[in-house]
Amino acid sequence: MVAALVLVVLATLLIGARGVAAMRSTSDFLVASRRISPALNAAAVSGEYLSAASFLGVAGLVVKDGIGALWYPVGFTAGYLAMLALVAAPMRRTGALTVPDFAEARLGSAGLRRLSAVVVLVIATLYLVPQFKAAGQVLAVVAGTPYWVGVVVAGAAVSITLALGGMRAATYVQAFQFGLKLLLFVVPAIWLVLSVTGETRAAALSPVEFTTFTRDTPVDFRLGTELSVTEPTTVSVDGGPPGVLDPGRYVVDGGSRWVFAQGSDVPDVDGAVPPGGESWSRPLLDPGGAGHPVLATLSILVATVLGTMGLPHILVRFHTSPDGRGARRTAAITVALLSAFYLFPAVYGVLGAVLLPELYLSGGTDTVVVALPARVDGGFAGTLFTALLTAGAFAAFLATSLGLLLAMSGAVSHDLLPGTTLRRLRLTSLAAAALVVMLALPAVHLDVGVLVTSAFAVAASTFCPLLVLGIWWAGLTARGAVVGMVVGLVASAGVIVVDLTLGSPDGLASILLGQPALWSVPLAFATMVLVSLRGHPPAWAAAAMLRLHLDETRPRA
């Protein structure tokens, strides 16, 4: 398995090296001189977009939260339809290099540009930390290395590739890694379906609630947790002799291994839903059992659909197209590629709920994809497919991290500091990677899916209103955009910070704080409109509208 990871890292560096010779300017570094074809660009966008949250997180969320978690890939893909219809072509026609570039060119405000750069850094950090965290976690599971090793390896590979080859190197690597991820995700899924028994396939389609251990089951608690035992339960802790736990609450130390005896009742975990039950099988999201599944599902859809439209590392991809039509074709091809990939997380999720339901006790559901092959086949085939999936997961971390690190480097070197140089962009990418590695090292306890969804919520509450109103409404003012973005940023990122630091409350408040997009996005839109109505748009607003919506199909005179 380590050999497979080494091959992925080496391939990343070697393919990225192709971009070195062609890079001579900041435009080369940020947008590859706008010469990327739609097909190559779409493959790169898909490679960049299919992060750890898609490769590992969706299946893990199915095991953890139920079938309703499949609304995540629906939102991830539908976001590109919204981007295709509203943003892709007009954004490219602005001629901007970054999102803050667009903000200043459209509204003529240097302050708005700097604010946009700060928002880029917030979104990219929320998105990048879980990529590095997942790299460390997966390497620890499959190779037994300390958590920090995977984090440092991912940070080093990404930053070196980007510093050497910029956007062109990132494009080649991401396009290659999309094909690699698709192959390494689809083939093991088909093998799993064919390898399990008919009884397991039937159980996956008609799951039964996980209430009793059907075999002696080891559970590795990487983090401390608390279990509620409702019946006398036989368990062995860290290799000790079996003992019987009386009903009550028990604190489990992080790093310990509990082996539950066959026939024992499954303990309860606060805020977690046992796989297979009625609420687990309901096609709506209800994380933590808050009791508002429709509201929670709508909030997730708003965050993922509108957040996709505001992700800075995806938006910058459309600036690499030769023109607006190329940007639109890129978005259309991307929808098709993502739709093919997202057919398969459900396979891992429902099989994981049957074969590895105990992962919900330890909070280790993010590892269900790479753990399934060994559960199905303890021999060579299981080891081989575990290695392939691990390599695919590592490719996901690297491809997504490249785009995010590029967005961070551009925000600092191009948008916040004056006088962009190629040397500064390269050094910034190295420094940004080092900073994110330091943030990821203590983040082992954070949920990958929660952090990535938070990044979507912030993007939906800030850049989505700015782009939609900036492209489609001539009346938007710089002041309205600034106030609206600040309100959206505080409403989305602020409540998420409160939720993560002080703990999630119960009931409706947990939805409003943990998934704020349902109210923070309308609030940001309304603020931008109301403040703009009290001011005057730039004198060039009408001309800007004409340029953004130029008909490129008509021959030029």
KEVEXTOR-788706 format. One record per residue (C-alpha): residue number from 1; residue in one letter; x negated, y, z negated. Coordinates in steps of 0.5 Angstrom, whole numbers, plus 2048, in hexadecimal, padded with zeros to 3 digits. Layout:
<rs>
   i aa   u   v   w
 NUM  A   X   Y   Z
...
</rs>
This chain:
<rs>
   i aa   u   v   w
   1  M 800 800 800
   2  V 7FA 805 7FE
   3  A 7F8 803 805
   4  A 7FE 805 809
   5  L 7FE 80C 805
   6  V 7F7 80D 807
   7  L 7F9 80C 80E
   8  V 7FE 811 80E
   9  V 7FA 816 80B
  10  L 7F4 815 810
  11  A 7F9 815 815
  12  T 7FC 81C 813
  13  L 7F5 81F 813
  14  L 7F3 81C 819
  15  I 7F9 81E 81D
  16  G 7F9 825 819
  17  A 7F2 826 81C
  18  R 7F5 827 823
  19  G 7F7 82E 821
  20  V 7F1 830 81F
  21  A 7EE 832 826
  22  A 7F4 835 828
  23  M 7F4 83A 822
  24  R 7F1 841 823
  25  S 7F6 846 820
  26  T 7FC 847 81B
  27  S 801 846 820
  28  D 7FE 83F 821
  29  F 7FE 83D 81A
  30  L 805 83F 818
  31  V 809 83E 81F
  32  A 804 83A 823
  33  S 804 840 828
  34  R 80C 83E 82A
  35  R 80A 838 82F
  36  I 80D 832 82B
  37  S 812 82F 830
  38  P 819 82D 82D
  39  A 818 826 82D
  40  L 812 826 829
  41  N 814 82C 825
  42  A 81B 828 823
  43  A 816 822 821
  44  A 812 826 81D
  45  V 818 829 819
  46  S 81B 823 818
  47  G 814 820 815
  48  E 814 826 811
  49  Y 81B 826 80E
  50  L 81B 81F 80C
  51  S 818 820 806
  52  A 817 81B 800
  53  A 81E 81D 7FE
  54  S 821 81A 805
  55  F 81C 814 805
  56  L 81D 812 7FD
  57  G 821 817 7FA
  58  V 828 816 7FE
  59  A 828 80E 7FC
  60  G 826 810 7F5
  61  L 82B 814 7F4
  62  V 830 80F 7F7
  63  V 82E 80A 7F2
  64  K 82E 810 7EC
  65  D 834 813 7EE
  66  G 838 80F 7F3
  67  I 83B 80F 7FA
  68  G 83C 816 7FA
  69  A 835 818 7FA
  70  L 836 816 802
  71  W 839 81D 802
  72  Y 831 820 802
  73  P 82F 81D 809
  74  V 836 820 80C
  75  G 834 827 809
  76  F 82D 826 80B
  77  T 82F 824 812
  78  A 835 829 813
  79  G 830 82F 811
  80  Y 82D 82E 818
  81  L 833 82F 81B
  82  A 834 835 817
  83  M 82D 838 819
  84  L 82E 836 820
  85  A 835 83A 821
  86  L 833 840 81D
  87  V 82B 841 81C
  88  A 826 83D 820
  89  A 826 841 827
  90  P 827 848 824
  91  M 822 847 81F
  92  R 81D 845 825
  93  R 81F 84B 829
  94  T 81D 850 823
  95  G 815 84E 825
  96  A 814 84D 81D
  97  L 80E 849 81A
  98  T 812 848 814
  99  V 819 849 810
 100  P 816 84F 80D
 101  D 814 852 813
 102  F 81B 851 816
 103  A 81E 855 810
 104  E 819 85B 811
 105  A 81A 85B 818
 106  R 822 85A 818
 107  L 823 85F 812
 108  G 81C 863 812
 109  S 81B 862 80A
 110  A 814 861 808
 111  G 817 85F 801
 112  L 81C 85A 804
 113  R 816 857 807
 114  R 812 856 801
 115  L 818 853 7FD
 116  S 819 84E 803
 117  A 812 84C 802
 118  V 813 84B 7FB
 119  V 81A 847 7FC
 120  V 816 843 801
 121  L 811 841 7FB
 122  V 816 83F 7F7
 123  I 81A 83B 7FC
 124  A 813 837 7FE
 125  T 811 836 7F7
 126  L 817 833 7F5
 127  Y 817 82F 7FB
 128  L 80F 82D 7FB
 129  V 80F 82B 7F4
 130  P 813 825 7F4
 131  Q 80F 823 7FA
 132  F 809 823 7F7
 133  K 80C 820 7F1
 134  A 80F 81A 7F5
 135  A 809 819 7F8
 136  G 806 818 7F1
 137  Q 80B 813 7EF
 138  V 80C 80F 7F5
 139  L 804 80E 7F5
 140  A 804 80C 7ED
 141  V 80A 807 7EE
 142  V 807 803 7F4
 143  A 7FF 804 7F3
 144  G 7FF 805 7EB
 145  T 7FB 80B 7EC
 146  P 7FC 811 7E7
 147  Y 802 816 7E9
 148  W 7FD 81B 7EA
 149  V 7F9 818 7EF
 150  G 7FF 818 7F4
 151  V 800 81F 7F3
 152  V 7F9 821 7F4
 153  V 7F9 81D 7FA
 154  A 7FF 81F 7FE
 155  G 7FD 827 7FC
 156  A 7F6 826 7FF
 157  A 7F8 822 805
 158  V 7FD 827 807
 159  S 7F9 82E 805
 160  I 7F3 82B 809
 161  T 7F7 829 80F
 162  L 7FB 830 80F
 163  A 7F5 834 80E
 164  L 7F1 831 814
 165  G 7F7 831 819
 166  G 7FD 836 817
 167  M 803 835 81A
 168  R 801 831 820
 169  A 7FE 82C 81C
 170  A 804 82C 817
 171  T 808 82A 81D
 172  Y 804 825 820
 173  V 804 821 819
 174  Q 80B 822 818
 175  A 80E 820 81E
 176  F 809 81A 81E
 177  Q 80C 819 816
 178  F 813 819 818
 179  G 812 813 81D
 180  L 80E 810 818
 181  K 813 811 812
 182  L 819 80F 817
 183  L 816 808 819
 184  L 813 807 811
 185  F 81A 808 80F
 186  V 81F 805 814
 187  V 81B 7FE 815
 188  P 81A 7FD 80D
 189  A 822 7FE 80C
 190  I 824 7F9 812
 191  W 81F 7F4 80F
 192  L 822 7F5 808
 193  V 829 7F4 80B
 194  L 827 7EE 80E
 195  S 823 7EB 808
 196  V 828 7EC 803
 197  T 82E 7E6 802
 198  G 835 7E7 804
 199  E 837 7E8 7FD
 200  T 832 7EE 7FC
 201  R 835 7F1 802
 202  A 83C 7F0 800
 203  A 83A 7F3 7F9
 204  A 837 7F9 7FC
 205  L 83E 7FA 800
 206  S 842 7F9 7FA
 207  P 83E 7FA 7F4
 208  V 840 7F8 7ED
 209  E 83E 7FD 7E7
 210  F 837 7FB 7E4
 211  T 839 7F9 7DD
 212  T 835 7F3 7DC
 213  F 82E 7F1 7DD
 214  T 82E 7EB 7E2
 215  R 827 7E9 7E1
 216  D 821 7EB 7DC
 217  T 820 7F2 7DE
 218  P 81A 7F6 7DD
 219  V 81B 7FE 7DD
 220  D 815 802 7DD
 221  F 817 809 7DA
 222  R 812 80E 7DD
 223  L 815 813 7D9
 224  G 818 813 7D2
 225  T 820 812 7D2
 226  E 825 811 7CD
 227  L 82A 80A 7CE
 228  S 830 809 7CA
 229  V 831 802 7C9
 230  T 839 7FF 7C8
 231  E 838 7F8 7C7
 232  P 832 7F4 7C3
 233  T 82D 7F4 7C9
 234  T 826 7EF 7C9
 235  V 820 7F3 7CC
 236  S 819 7F2 7CC
 237  V 815 7F9 7CB
 238  D 80E 7F9 7CE
 239  G 80C 7F2 7CE
 240  G 80F 7F1 7C7
 241  P 813 7EB 7C5
 242  P 81B 7EC 7C6
 243  G 81F 7EF 7C1
 244  V 826 7F1 7C1
 245  L 828 7F8 7C1
 246  D 82F 7FA 7BD
 247  P 834 7FF 7C0
 248  G 831 806 7BF
 249  R 82D 80B 7C3
 250  Y 825 80A 7C4
 251  V 820 80E 7C6
 252  V 81B 80B 7CC
 253  D 814 80E 7CC
 254  G 811 80F 7D3
 255  G 80C 80A 7D6
 256  S 810 804 7D2
 257  R 813 7FE 7D5
 258  W 819 7FB 7D3
 259  V 81B 7F4 7D5
 260  F 823 7F3 7D4
 261  A 825 7EC 7D4
 262  Q 829 7E8 7D9
 263  G 831 7E9 7D6
 264  S 82F 7EF 7D2
 265  D 834 7F5 7D3
 266  V 831 7FB 7D7
 267  P 830 801 7D2
 268  D 833 808 7D4
 269  V 82F 80E 7D6
 270  D 832 815 7D5
 271  G 834 819 7DB
 272  A 833 812 7DF
 273  V 838 80E 7E3
 274  P 836 807 7E3
 275  P 836 804 7EB
 276  G 83C 801 7ED
 277  G 841 804 7E9
 278  E 848 807 7EB
 279  S 845 80E 7EB
 280  W 83E 80C 7EE
 281  S 842 809 7F4
 282  R 846 810 7F5
 283  P 844 813 7FB
 284  L 843 81A 7F8
 285  L 83E 81D 7F3
 286  D 83E 81D 7EC
 287  P 837 81E 7E9
 288  G 837 81D 7E2
 289  G 83E 81B 7E1
 290  A 840 822 7E1
 291  G 847 821 7E3
 292  H 848 825 7E9
 293  P 846 821 7EF
 294  V 849 825 7F5
 295  L 846 82C 7F2
 296  A 83F 828 7F1
 297  T 840 825 7F8
 298  L 842 82C 7FC
 299  S 83C 830 7F8
 300  I 837 82B 7FB
 301  L 83A 82B 802
 302  V 839 833 801
 303  A 832 833 7FF
 304  T 830 82E 804
 305  V 833 830 80A
 306  L 832 838 809
 307  G 82B 836 805
 308  T 828 833 80B
 309  M 82A 839 80F
 310  G 825 83D 80A
 311  L 81F 838 809
 312  P 819 83D 80B
 313  H 815 837 80D
 314  I 81A 835 812
 315  L 81C 83C 815
 316  V 815 83D 817
 317  R 815 837 81B
 318  F 81A 83A 820
 319  H 815 840 821
 320  T 810 83B 824
 321  S 815 83A 82A
 322  P 814 83E 830
 323  D 81B 841 830
 324  G 822 841 82D
 325  R 824 83B 832
 326  G 81E 837 830
 327  A 820 838 828
 328  R 827 836 829
 329  R 825 830 82D
 330  T 820 82E 827
 331  A 826 82F 822
 332  A 82A 82A 826
 333  I 825 825 827
 334  T 824 825 820
 335  V 82B 824 81E
 336  A 82B 81D 822
 337  L 824 81B 81F
 338  L 826 81D 818
 339  S 82D 819 819
 340  A 829 813 81B
 341  F 825 813 815
 342  Y 82B 814 810
 343  L 82E 80E 812
 344  F 829 80A 80E
 345  P 829 80D 807
 346  A 830 80A 805
 347  V 82D 803 806
 348  Y 827 804 801
 349  G 82C 807 7FC
 350  V 832 802 7FC
 351  L 82C 7FC 7FC
 352  G 829 7FF 7F7
 353  A 82F 800 7F2
 354  V 830 7F8 7F3
 355  L 829 7F6 7F3
 356  L 825 7FB 7EE
 357  P 82B 7FF 7EA
 358  E 827 7FF 7E4
 359  L 823 805 7E7
 360  Y 829 809 7E4
 361  L 827 808 7DD
 362  S 81F 80A 7DE
 363  G 821 810 7E3
 364  G 81D 80D 7E8
 365  T 822 80D 7EE
 366  D 81D 811 7F2
 367  T 819 80B 7F3
 368  V 81E 806 7F5
 369  V 81C 806 7FD
 370  V 815 804 7FB
 371  A 817 7FF 7F6
 372  L 81D 7FB 7FA
 373  P 818 7F7 7FF
 374  A 814 7F4 7F9
 375  R 81B 7F2 7F5
 376  V 81E 7EF 7FC
 377  D 817 7EB 7FD
 378  G 812 7EA 7F8
 379  G 80D 7E7 7FE
 380  F 809 7EA 803
 381  A 80F 7ED 807
 382  G 811 7F1 801
 383  T 80A 7F4 800
 384  L 80A 7F6 807
 385  F 810 7FA 807
 386  T 80F 7FD 801
 387  A 808 7FF 804
 388  L 80C 802 80A
 389  L 811 806 806
 390  T 80C 809 802
 391  A 808 80B 808
 392  G 80E 80E 80B
 393  A 810 811 804
 394  F 809 814 804
 395  A 80A 817 80B
 396  A 810 81A 809
 397  F 80D 81E 803
 398  L 807 820 808
 399  A 80B 822 80E
 400  T 810 827 809
 401  S 80A 829 805
 402  L 807 82C 80B
 403  G 80D 830 80D
 404  L 80E 833 806
 405  L 807 834 805
 406  L 806 838 80C
 407  A 80C 83C 80A
 408  M 809 83E 803
 409  S 803 840 806
 410  G 806 844 80B
 411  A 80A 848 806
 412  V 804 84A 802
 413  S 7FF 84B 808
 414  H 804 84E 80D
 415  D 809 851 809
 416  L 807 853 802
 417  L 800 855 804
 418  P 7FE 85A 809
 419  G 7F9 858 80F
 420  T 7FA 851 810
 421  T 7F4 84D 812
 422  L 7F3 846 814
 423  R 7EE 845 80F
 424  R 7F3 847 80A
 425  L 7F8 843 80C
 426  R 7F4 83D 80B
 427  L 7F1 83F 804
 428  T 7F8 840 802
 429  S 7FB 839 804
 430  L 7F5 836 800
 431  A 7F7 83A 7FA
 432  A 7FE 839 7FB
 433  A 7FE 832 7FB
 434  A 7F9 832 7F5
 435  L 7FF 836 7F1
 436  V 804 831 7F3
 437  V 800 82B 7F1
 438  M 7FF 82F 7EA
 439  L 807 830 7EA
 440  A 808 829 7EC
 441  L 804 825 7E7
 442  P 808 827 7E1
 443  A 80F 826 7E5
 444  V 80F 81E 7E5
 445  H 815 81E 7E1
 446  L 819 823 7E6
 447  D 81E 820 7EA
 448  V 81C 820 7F2
 449  G 823 821 7F4
 450  V 825 826 7EF
 451  L 81F 82B 7F1
 452  V 820 82A 7F9
 453  T 827 82B 7F8
 454  S 825 832 7F4
 455  A 821 834 7FA
 456  F 827 833 7FE
 457  A 82C 837 7F9
 458  V 827 83D 7F9
 459  A 826 83D 801
 460  A 82D 83D 802
 461  S 82E 843 7FD
 462  T 829 847 800
 463  F 826 846 807
 464  C 82D 843 809
 465  P 831 84A 808
 466  L 82B 84E 80B
 467  L 82A 84A 811
 468  V 832 849 813
 469  L 834 850 811
 470  G 82D 853 814
 471  I 82E 84F 81B
 472  W 836 850 81B
 473  W 838 857 818
 474  A 835 85D 81A
 475  G 837 861 814
 476  L 832 85D 80F
 477  T 82E 862 80B
 478  A 827 861 808
 479  R 82A 863 801
 480  G 82F 85E 802
 481  A 82B 859 804
 482  V 826 85A 7FE
 483  V 82B 85A 7F9
 484  G 82F 854 7FC
 485  M 829 850 7FC
 486  V 827 852 7F5
 487  V 82E 850 7F3
 488  G 82D 849 7F6
 489  L 826 848 7F4
 490  V 828 849 7EC
 491  A 82F 846 7ED
 492  S 82C 83F 7F0
 493  A 825 83F 7ED
 494  G 826 842 7E7
 495  V 82C 83D 7E5
 496  I 828 837 7E7
 497  V 822 83A 7E3
 498  V 827 83A 7DD
 499  D 82A 833 7DE
 500  L 823 830 7DF
 501  T 820 833 7D8
 502  L 826 834 7D4
 503  G 829 82D 7D6
 504  S 830 82C 7DA
 505  P 836 82E 7D6
 506  D 83C 829 7D7
 507  G 842 82A 7DC
 508  L 843 82F 7E1
 509  A 83E 833 7DE
 510  S 839 82E 7E0
 511  I 83B 82E 7E8
 512  L 83B 836 7E8
 513  L 834 836 7E5
 514  G 831 830 7E8
 515  Q 834 831 7EF
 516  P 835 838 7EF
 517  A 836 839 7F7
 518  L 83D 839 7F7
 519  W 83E 840 7F4
 520  S 837 843 7F5
 521  V 837 842 7FC
 522  P 83E 846 7FD
 523  L 83B 84B 7F7
 524  A 835 84D 7FC
 525  F 839 84D 802
 526  A 83E 852 7FE
 527  T 839 856 7FB
 528  M 835 857 802
 529  V 83C 859 805
 530  L 83E 85E 800
 531  V 838 862 7FF
 532  S 836 862 806
 533  L 83D 865 807
 534  R 83B 86B 802
 535  G 835 86D 807
 536  H 833 86E 80E
 537  P 830 868 812
 538  P 829 86A 816
 539  A 82A 86E 81C
 540  W 827 868 820
 541  A 82C 863 81E
 542  A 830 863 824
 543  A 82A 862 828
 544  A 828 85C 824
 545  M 82F 859 825
 546  L 82E 859 82C
 547  R 827 856 82C
 548  L 829 851 827
 549  H 82F 84E 82B
 550  L 82B 84F 832
 551  D 82E 84B 838
 552  E 828 847 83A
 553  T 82B 843 83F
 554  R 82C 849 843
 555  P 826 84B 848
 556  R 822 851 846
 557  A 822 856 84B
</rs>
